[in-house]
Amino acid sequence: ITILEYFRLRRSKENLDEIVICENPEIFEEAKKLGKGVIFMSGHQANWEAALLDITRHISGVAVGKPIKNPYLYDWVVSLREMFGGKVINPKKAISTGIKELQKGHFVGMACDQALPESSYSHSFLGVRAWSSSSPALLSYRTGAPLVVLTIQRKSEKYYIRYSPLMWPNRNNSLKPEV
């Protein structure tokens, strides 16, 4: 379903509001008004691309995207992701580019349910050890920008986005425990 939805999203430039509904836009607006930038994080739920497209219509920024091995397919996916002016960056540049973008008041978006097993940040999930990226927390700690967790659900051929309240780093704590 997700793969087929890429084609639908590609054709949605003029009517994205008809298929992507934000349930609590006031959180997004609050984050945007701060001018500090904001870090959006999610998992690969429903179709992450729909949320990214909705965000990039309203604020400049970058999303971290793992390259696909097929260069033609990757170029096509990137052109979809960048349809409203956002940019896709390689995970290797997530921290350095993320800091620069946040300092400009832009956003950084990440799907954080992919991380290397060598990471020290893992937890039990459904009885299996699961790793997640610490990059959003590191960026928040280093820049003071808030984190916002977004969820996206597919219901009746529409996508519903919900934002968490803004989460701020406590920079009085040392880095590792705060991350």
N, C-alpha and C positions, 0 to 999 in steps of 0.2 A: 504494500500500500504506500509506504513512504517513498519508494522509488517512483511510482506513478504520480505521486503528489508533486514531485519536482516539476513535472511538465505543467501541472495546474498552476503552481506558484509562478512559473516562468511567464504564464499568460495573464497573471493577476496584477500587473503593474498599475492599471487604471482602476481596479476594483478590489484592492486588498482589504479595505474596510468591510466588504461584504463577507469575507471568509475568515478574517482574523479579528477577534473581539477581545479587548483588554477589559478584565472584570474590575480592576481597581487602578485606573490611570492616574489617580492622585499621587500614588507612590512614585511613579515614573516622573511626574511633573515636579514633585518635591526634590527628587534626586537631580533632575536637570537644572533646576533653579539655583542650586548650591554653587555651580560653576567649578566644582572641585573634580569633576569627572565622576564616573560611577563604574563599578565592576559588576557586570551581570554574570551570574553563573547558573548553570542548569545541568541536567543530565540529558542524555539522548532520549527524550520523551516525545511521543507523538512525532512531530516534525520540528526539530530545533530551527530549521531554516525559516519557518513561518514567523517565529519570534524574532529572529535576527532581522528579517525584512521589515517587520513592524518597527523595531527599534531604529533601524537606519533611516527610516522616513522622517524621524523626529530629531535625531542627534547624530553628530559625526562620531566616528570611532572605528575600532578594529575588532575583529573576531579572530580567535586563534583557531586554525584549521589544519589538521593533519593532511599532508599531501596524499593524493591517491596515486597509485603506481602508474595507471594509464594516463599519459599526459593529455590526451584529447578529452577524456572524461573529466579529468581534473580541471582543465581550462573551462569546460562547460559549467561545472559545479561552481567554480569561482565566479564566473560571469553572472550566475544566478544570485549568489551571495552578495555580490557587489552591485546589484541592480539599482539600488537607491543611494549609492555613493559610499557605503561602508567599504572597508578594506579587509582582506584576509591576510593574516600573517602566519608564518611557520611557528610551531611550538618552541623552536630553539631561540626565537626572538621575542617570546612572550613577555619576559620580565623587562628587558631593555626598551623595547618599543612600547610596552604597556605603560611604563613610567612616563615616557615622553608624551603619550596620548593623554594620560590622566592629568599631567601638568598643564595641558592645553584646555582642560575642561571637557575632554571627550570621554567616550566610554570604551571599556574593554569587555568583550564577551567571551566566555569560555564554557564549553561542555566539560564538566570536571569529572566525569565518570570514566575517564581513561587516564591511566598513569602507569608508570613502569613498576613492575614488581619489586624493583630494588628500592623503591621509595620507603621511607620510614613511616609514612602516613598511611596506615591501613587499619581496618576495623573488621569485625565479624559482621557479615551480612548474609542472612538466611543460612547460617552455619558454614559459610565459606569466607575465607579471607579476601577482602576487596580493597583495592587501592584507589585512592583519589588524588587529584592534583592539589598540591599546596600553593600553587601559583596565585590564585585569587587572594588568599590570605596574606601571602608575602607582599603582593602589590598594595593591598589595603594598608598593611602595617607600614610599609616604606613611604607611602604617599599621603596617608590620612584619608584617602577616598573611601566612601562607604561601599559595602557589599550589598547586593540585592540578589536573592535567590528567586529565579523565576520558574514557574511550572507551566507546562502547556499540555492541554488535553484536546484530543480529537473527539468531537461529538457531532453527529449528524452533518458530516461534511464541512464542519467549521472547526476552527482552532480557538481555544479559550486560554488566554494568558492571565496568570495571576502573579503579582509581585509580592515578595515578603516585605516587611518593614525594613527600613535602612538599618544595616548593622555596621557599627563603627569599631575600629580597632582600639584596644586600650594600650596606648603606646607607653604607659607607665610600667607595663609588664615587659619582660624580656621576650625576644622574638619567638623562640621555639615554643614556649607554653602558650603564647597568644595565637600562634598559627594553629 
